[in-house]
Amino acid sequence: MLIHPTIDNLKTLKLLAMASTLENQRHLLDSQELSFEEKLGILVDAELAAKDSKRLTSRLRNAKLRLAACIEDLKSSRPAA
C-alpha cells in the first residue's frame, strides 16, 4: 500500500501531527510490533496533544499577560527543613 497519498490527505485535512507521527512510525522498528489499534491510538493522541498545545499557546497570546513568570520564581511559604 502506498502511504504517501494517505499522508497527503491527512495534511489536506489539517491533521499535521497525525501525518508527522505516521511518517515517524514508518521508520521505527518498534512500531512494526504494534497492533492497528495501538498505532491508531498513537496517531490520535499526537493530534490531540498538538491541538491542545496550539489552543493553549493561542490563549496565552490572547491573554496579554503583563508579567512573564515561571514556576521557579515562586517562593515557598514553608520553612526550610
C-alpha positions as CSV (number, residue, x, y, z in Angstrom):
1,M,0.0,0.0,0.0
2,L,1.2,3.5,-0.8
3,I,1.3,5.6,2.3
4,H,2.2,8.9,0.6
5,P,-1.4,9.6,-0.6
6,T,-2.7,9.0,2.9
7,I,-0.1,11.4,4.4
8,D,-1.0,14.0,1.8
9,N,-4.7,13.5,2.7
10,L,-4.0,14.0,6.4
11,K,-2.2,17.2,5.6
12,T,-5.1,18.4,3.4
13,L,-7.4,17.7,6.4
14,K,-5.0,19.8,8.6
15,L,-4.2,16.7,10.7
16,L,-0.5,17.7,10.6
17,A,0.5,15.9,13.8
18,M,-1.1,12.7,12.6
19,A,0.8,12.9,9.3
20,S,4.1,13.6,11.0
21,T,3.6,10.8,13.5
22,L,2.7,8.4,10.8
23,E,5.8,9.2,8.9
24,N,7.9,8.7,12.0
25,Q,6.2,5.4,12.8
26,R,7.2,4.0,9.4
27,H,10.9,4.4,10.3
28,L,10.7,2.9,13.8
29,L,11.2,-0.8,14.1
30,D,9.3,-0.9,17.4
31,S,6.1,0.3,15.7
32,Q,6.1,-2.8,13.5
33,E,5.1,-4.9,16.5
34,L,2.1,-2.7,17.4
35,S,-1.4,-3.6,16.5
36,F,-3.6,-1.4,14.3
37,E,-5.5,-0.1,17.3
38,E,-2.3,0.8,19.1
39,K,-0.9,2.6,16.1
40,L,-4.2,4.5,15.6
41,G,-4.2,5.4,19.3
42,I,-0.7,6.9,19.0
43,L,-1.8,8.9,15.9
44,V,-4.9,10.3,17.6
45,D,-3.0,11.1,20.9
46,A,-0.4,13.0,18.9
47,E,-3.1,15.1,17.1
48,L,-4.9,15.7,20.3
49,A,-1.7,16.9,22.1
50,A,-0.8,19.1,19.2
51,K,-4.3,20.8,19.1
52,D,-4.2,21.2,22.9
53,S,-0.8,22.8,22.7
54,K,-1.9,25.1,19.9
55,R,-5.0,26.1,21.8
56,L,-3.0,26.9,25.0
57,T,-0.5,28.9,23.0
58,S,-3.3,30.9,21.4
59,R,-5.0,31.6,24.7
60,L,-1.8,32.7,26.4
61,R,-1.0,35.1,23.5
62,N,-4.6,36.5,23.6
63,A,-4.4,36.9,27.4
64,K,-1.8,39.6,27.0
65,L,-0.3,38.9,30.4
66,R,1.8,41.8,31.8
67,L,4.4,39.7,33.5
68,A,6.3,36.7,32.3
69,A,6.8,34.2,35.2
70,C,7.8,30.7,35.7
71,I,7.2,28.2,38.5
72,E,10.8,28.6,39.7
73,D,10.1,32.2,40.5
74,L,7.6,31.3,43.2
75,K,8.7,31.5,46.8
76,S,7.8,28.7,49.2
77,S,5.8,29.8,52.3
78,R,7.0,26.7,54.1
79,P,10.1,27.0,56.3
80,A,13.2,25.2,55.1
81,A,13.7,21.8,56.7
